[in-house]
Amino acid sequence: MKDLKRSATAPVRIVASGIVSALGNGKRSNLTALFNDTVAAPGRLSLPHFEEPIAVPYHAVLGAPESAGGRLHWLLNQAIGELLAEHPLTLEQRATIPVFIGSSCWGIGIAEEGYRQQYRDNPETAIPLPLDGFSQISRYLQQQFSFHGADFALNTACTA
């Protein structure tokens, strides 16, 4: 990480990572659950907006807030917190860190939550899926962690 200004052909080395999943918070918890086969049975998620409400199996991330926006920020904070604990970065280093985001659904939950609120406030002006894309995640990472390098977004099911 000493030479942060690399050419486009220079090799890239990943020196730290963070993970949050239904298996646990952090790499150690996730690996322990995988190797020891201690994955908890799924709970049930109720989907009430259908003609007949249904409940589907669901592996929740423990400790995450219920709201989509709060959950996304909490997940990002946990994963980035683990990364920075493993490999602290100065503000100068963070200013050059590029952000790579891969997802098949970006912030669909946040968009849906926002739409429901807009619809409650004024159904005639509510916008179902605003074109926000990954910018909400990049802006959050820039504001919260001072990552100001280039942004790269990959939006396909395979990148997720």
Phi and psi in degrees as a GROMACS rama.xvg file:
@    title "Ramachandran Plot"
@    xaxis  label "Phi"
@    yaxis  label "Psi"
@TYPE xy
-65.2243  -43.2106  LYS-2
-100.843  92.4848  ASP-3
-80.6633  -17.0247  LEU-4
-96.9677  95.3046  LYS-5
-107.639  156.698  ARG-6
-78.0424  167.687  SER-7
-64.5441  -20.452  ALA-8
-101.217  -2.30213  THR-9
-70.6357  144.291  ALA-10
-66.6449  151.509  PRO-11
-111.433  139.233  VAL-12
-124.193  126.931  ARG-13
-88.0571  119.787  ILE-14
-108.499  -9.19537  VAL-15
-157.647  157.752  ALA-16
-155.358  165.702  SER-17
-143.361  148.415  GLY-18
-144.961  141.903  ILE-19
-135.341  129.017  VAL-20
-151.747  -179.139  SER-21
-66.4162  -14.3037  ALA-22
-79.8538  -21.9016  LEU-23
153.362  178.239  GLY-24
-104.849  108.795  ASN-25
107.583  158.147  GLY-26
-61.4652  -44.0652  LYS-27
-59.5937  -47.3553  ARG-28
-62.5568  -42.3102  SER-29
-65.1355  -45.3749  ASN-30
-65.6792  -41.4932  LEU-31
-59.5851  -45.8246  THR-32
-63.8639  -40.1569  ALA-33
-67.2458  -48.2293  LEU-34
-74.3137  -28.1674  PHE-35
-98.5339  4.24228  ASN-36
50.8182  48.701  ASP-37
-106.743  29.6791  THR-38
-70.522  124.2  VAL-39
-68.116  153.105  ALA-40
-63.2793  145.115  ALA-41
-66.6237  148.637  PRO-42
-82.8355  -166.142  GLY-43
-120.635  136.513  ARG-44
-110.607  123.018  LEU-45
-85.8609  129.246  SER-46
-112.993  92.0165  LEU-47
-82.661  -7.41959  PRO-48
-89.4644  15.236  HIS-49
-99.7412  169.11  PHE-50
-54.7422  -44.1968  GLU-51
-120.754  114.967  GLU-52
-55.306  140.671  PRO-53
-126.457  159.996  ILE-54
-122.585  131.389  ALA-55
-119.548  154.327  VAL-56
-62.2489  141.582  PRO-57
-151.79  126.092  TYR-58
-97.2599  107.374  HIS-59
-86.4587  153.264  ALA-60
-86.2992  116.85  VAL-61
-69.891  136.425  LEU-62
92.4238  -12.3105  GLY-63
-76.0652  142.229  ALA-64
-61.9131  160.598  PRO-65
-75.6445  -39.1795  GLU-66
-69.6742  144.946  SER-67
-60.9414  -45.1033  ALA-68
-64.3308  -45.0812  GLY-69
-64.4363  -37.773  GLY-70
-66.1925  -45.8327  ARG-71
-59.3452  -48.3394  LEU-72
-64.8567  -39.3093  HIS-73
-62.6623  -45.7502  TRP-74
-61.2583  -44.8625  LEU-75
-61.0995  -44.6906  LEU-76
-61.5035  -41.2801  ASN-77
-65.2392  -48.4416  GLN-78
-66.498  -45.4627  ALA-79
-68.2199  -35.3417  ILE-80
-60.1927  -43.2116  GLY-81
-64.6393  -43.4161  GLU-82
-59.1508  -48.3075  LEU-83
-71.5588  -27.537  LEU-84
-68.2586  -35.7843  ALA-85
-76.5333  -35.7145  GLU-86
-144.172  81.9549  HIS-87
-58.7222  142.522  PRO-88
-123.083  140.534  LEU-89
-74.2909  165.597  THR-90
-61.8163  -34.7898  LEU-91
-63.5103  -42.3836  GLU-92
-67.7459  -41.6063  GLN-93
-62.1112  -32.9169  ARG-94
-63.4786  -20.1361  ALA-95
-107.641  -1.09327  THR-96
-72.9458  123.301  ILE-97
-76.4269  154.799  PRO-98
-113.028  122.071  VAL-99
-110.108  124.19  PHE-100
-125.356  127.807  ILE-101
-125.894  129.051  GLY-102
-161.447  158.842  SER-103
-100.891  -8.46664  SER-104
-138.733  9.48348  CYS-105
32.5162  -118.072  TRP-106
-109.361  45.8414  GLY-107
-56.9055  -39.1734  ILE-108
-62.7007  -39.8178  GLY-109
-66.6943  -42.8115  ILE-110
-62.4917  -43.0087  ALA-111
-64.5212  -41.1795  GLU-112
-63.4643  -42.8169  GLU-113
-63.7554  -40.9165  GLY-114
-62.8769  -44.3921  TYR-115
-59.0551  -40.2904  ARG-116
-67.7363  -45.1352  GLN-117
-59.4973  -41.7428  GLN-118
-64.6166  -40.1304  TYR-119
-63.3978  -39.9123  ARG-120
-72.8022  -43.985  ASP-121
-161.063  95.0831  ASN-122
-57.4511  -28.4297  PRO-123
-75.0635  -23.0372  GLU-124
-109.774  1.24015  THR-125
-66.6734  136.497  ALA-126
-107.621  116.332  ILE-127
-57.0045  -54.1663  PRO-128
-134.261  89.9702  LEU-129
-62.1637  147.796  PRO-130
-79.5994  81.9264  LEU-131
-107.366  -36.8917  ASP-132
57.6961  -142.233  GLY-133
-82.7605  -6.36905  PHE-134
-59.1532  -32.0826  SER-135
-64.3298  -36.2331  GLN-136
-72.8063  -46.5665  ILE-137
-59.4613  -45.3893  SER-138
-59.693  -43.0903  ARG-139
-62.1272  -46.656  TYR-140
-63.845  -35.7211  LEU-141
-66.4188  -44.9489  GLN-142
-70.7697  -43.8756  GLN-143
-79.9033  -39.0258  GLN-144
-121.466  2.03073  PHE-145
61.7867  32.9251  SER-146
-83.7022  109.496  PHE-147
-121.18  18.4299  HIS-148
-75.5296  -171.645  GLY-149
-63.9967  152.519  ALA-150
-104.952  134.812  ASP-151
-128.543  125.063  PHE-152
-122.278  129.225  ALA-153
-117.802  116.657  LEU-154
-122.173  80.4425  ASN-155
-145.333  162.202  THR-156
-61.5892  -34.6044  ALA-157
-68.7049  -32.3699  CYS-158
-72.5232  -23.0573  THR-159
